[in-house]
């Protein structure tokens, strides 16, 4: 590429896949953000919104993978724009693209701690009915998530490949265990297929069409960040080949696990008779569904440990990627 590599290639393809999937963590992000889609489109937005966003993001990933194969640099999009833009406009367009990308990745760092702190505050509300959540409670937990991610990125860089491998294994294990557990505990009292795939709910206050589009925020969040592979590309061997493969694989795994997990959750949610209780639950929709399925507070909290730690892994990986993007742009 005409420049000297400044970063060590100590990420294996599996470690890089783990990092990219830890950022998407689609089944975790989608389930933790059910409060976005259930009131804005209901199950139709949850399921078909994911399919819609999945097709769009897979198309984007395929296009970006092509660029990544030809120009595997940590700058990613701003470098690619500089290559393909008109010569007169290259500096401006590349500068704008770079700042948008850097700003987006820095902002994305907040997402893991936000969702994780929401789940933990939900657990406290779930176990203590007299608890009154305060904003500063959640903020302190949020700070804890980001502090752990900062310390590991600042002082444990050599450990990151092992962390991302562990994140991938933990996420897939959690997906399998939770899916089997809730289905087994709820059997045979499942919601109907009509509820799961065809029920529309709109409590957003907007017209139905706009309400459904608002529900797409959940699916968009669950498939965001696959370009992490581009910003970490200088740290894996054979980047021209492995980078594009990992980018496409990340989105495909995210769509598949997300669709299966959301379907499982809706099947065990209690259907139309219980959906309002889930939407209005102080513990959050995910924990409410776990409790409906298992009938056990202890069991529900144990299952919630998987997404809580997945979101910590996500925070670590997002901070890693945003630091590389900022470094490349600098």
N, C-alpha and C positions, 0 to 999 in steps of 0.2 A: 504493500500500500504506500510505500515511499516514506514511511516514518518509523522511528525506532519504538518498539514496544517498551512501556515503562512499568507494566504490571506483570507479576508472575502468573504463569498459567497453571495454577494449582487446583483449579476446579475440574473434576472429571465430568463427562457428559451426564452421569447420574446425579452428581452434586448440583450441576447447573439446572437440570430438570427439577430437582428438589427445590432449588431457590425460586425458580419461575412459578412452580405450582404452589409453593408456600405463599407467594404474593397473591396469586389468584384465589387459591383455597376455595374454589367455587362453591362446593357444597356447604362449607362453613359460612362464607359471606352471604350466600343466598338465604340460608336458614336463619342466620342472625339478623337479617334485615327483612324478615317477613312482614314486619310492621309497615314497611313501605308499600308493599304490593297488595296485601289482603284487603285494606280499605279502598284501594284504587284499582279495581278490576277483579279482585278476588282470585279464586283458583285459576281462572282463565288467564289472568295477568301473570300469575306465578309460573304456570306451566308453559303457556304459549308465548309469553313474553321472553322466557329463557330461550325458546327455540328461535324466535325472531332475532334476539340479540346474538345468539350463537351463530346463526348464518352470517350476520353482518360482521361479527368479530372474526370469524373464520376466514371470510373474504379479505378482511384487512390483514390478518396474520399471513395469509398466502402472499399478498402483495408485498408486505414488509419483509417476508422471508426471502423473496427474490432479491430485494435490495441488500439484505444482510449477507446473502451468499456472494454478491459481487463486491460489496464494500463493508467488510466486517470490522468496524471501528466503534469504540465506545460512545462516540458522539451520536451515532444513530441518525435520527431524523434530520437534525440540522446539517449533518455532513451530506446526507443524501440529497437534500434540497440544494445544497451548494453545487452538487455534481450535475443535477438535471435542470436547474433554473436557467433562464436567460442570463447571459453574462452581465448585462447591465444591472439586473435586479438581484444577483446572487448575494451580495453582502447584506442587503436589507432583509430579503426573504429568509436567509439562513439565520440571521440575528433574531428575527421575530420567532421563527420556529424553535430556536434554541431556548429562548426565554419562556415560551409557552411550555415546552417540555420540562425544563428545570422547575418552573413554578408548579406544574402539575405533580411532579414526583415529590417535591417537598411537601405539598399539601396532602398527598396520598399517605405520607408517613402518619398522619393523624388518624387514618381510618381504622387501623388495627387496634390502637388503644381505645378509640371511641367505642367500637363494637364490643371489645373485650370488657371494658368497664361497664357497659350497659348490661351485659350478661351477669357480671358479678353483683352489681346492685340489684338485679332481678332475683338472684339467689337469696340475698339478704331479705328482700321483701317477701319472698316465697316462704322462708323459714320463720320470719318474725312479722306477724300481722300488724303489730303496733309500730313497726318501723316507718318513719317518714323520710324518704330519700331527699337529700339536699344536693344541690349542684356541686358543691365543693367536695362531697363524698366521691362522686364519680370522677371529678377532676383529679383528685389525689391518686386514684387507681390508674387513671390515664397517664399521669406523670410516671407512675411506677413501671408501666409497660414501656414507655419511651426511655426511661433511665436504664432499664435492663438492656434494651436494644442498643443504646449508645455505648454502654460499657463494653459490651461484647464486640461491637464494631470498632471501637477505639483501641481496645487492648487485647482482643482475641481474634484478630484477623485470620490467623492460621487455623483457627478452629472452625471457621465459617463453613468450609466444605463438609465437615462432619455434622454440623448443625443442620445444614440444608438436607443432607441425606436422611437424618433423623426426622426432620420435619415432614418429608415426603412419606416415610414409613408410618409415622404417627397419624398423618392425615388419612391415608388409605385404610389403616387399621381402624381408626375411629369411624370412618364411613361404613365399613363392613359391620363392625360390632353394633353400632347404633341402629342401622337398618334392620339387621336380624332381630335385635332385641325388641324394638317397638312393634315389628310385625308379629313376632311370636307372642308377645304379651297381649296384643289386641285381638288375636285370632279367636273367633271368626268374625268379630264385630267391626268390620271395615266400613268406611264410607262408600257410597255408590260411585261407580265410574262417572255418572252424570255430574255429581258434585265435584269430583277431582278435575275433570276435563272440560266441563261446560257451564259451571256456575259463575255468574257475573255479579259482583258486588261493587257498588260505587258510593262511598261515604266521603268522598273528597270535596264535595261541594261544587265540583266542575261538571260540565256535560260529560256524558258517558265516554265519548271518544277521547276527550282530553284526560279524563280520569284514568282510562286504560293506559294511555301513553305515560302518565305519571308513574304508573306501576312498573314501567320499564326501567325505572331508576334502580330497582332491585337487581334485575338481570344485568344491567350495565355495570353495576358495582361488582357483581360476581365474576365478570369476565374481563375486568380491567387490569392492565399491567403486564400483558404478555411481551411487551417490548423490553422488559427487563433483560431478556436474553441479549438484545443488541448492546445494551449499556455494560454488560458483563462479558462481552464476546472476546475481549482481549485476555481473558483469564482462563480460557479453555483451549485445549489442543485441537487442531484441525477445524478451525472456526468456520471456514467456508461451507463445510458439510454438516457439522454437528449443530451449529447455530440455527439454521433454518428448520432442521428436523425437530429440535427441542421446542422451537416457537410454535410450530404446528401441533406437536404432540401435547403441549400444555393446554391449548385451547380445546382440543378434542377430549382430553381427559376431564377438563373442567365442565364441558357441556354434558358428557356422559354421566359423571358422578352427580352433577347438579340435578339433572333431569330425574335420575333414579331416586336420589335422596328426597327431593321435593315431592315426588309422587308418593313415596313411603310416608312422609309426614302428613300429607293430605288424606291418605287412606286411613290413618289412625287418629285423625283429628276429631272424630265424632260427627263429621258431616255438617249439614246445614243447621241442625239442632244445637250445635256447640260452637259454631264459627264466631258468633258475636262475643262469647266468653273468651275465646282465644284472642280476638282483636283487642278487647278491653282489659286483658290481664295485666296486672301491675308487675308480674314477674316476667313479662314478655311472651310473645307468641311461641317461641321455641320451647321454653321450659314448660309452658302450659300444655303444649302438645305431648311432651315427654311424660308429664304427670297424667294426662288423660290416657295415654297408652299403657303406662306401667302401673298406675295406681299407687305408686310409692314415691314419697318425697326424697328419700335417700337414694333410691335407684335413679330418679330423674336427675339429681345433682351429680351423681357419678357419671352419667352419660354426658352431662354438660361439661365435664372436665375436658373432654376431647376438643370441642370447639374453642374453649377458653385458652387452652395451650396452643391450638392451631393459630389463633389470632396473635399470640405472642411471637410465634415463629414468623408470622406474616409481617409483624412490625419490624423484627430484626432484618428480614430479607428486603423489605421496602427501604429501610434506612441504608442498607448496603448498596442497593441499586441507585438510590437518589444521590448518595455520596459520589458514586462513580460518574453519574451523569453531570453532576455539578463540577467535578474535577475535570472532566473532558471539555466542558463548555468554557471553563476558566482558562 
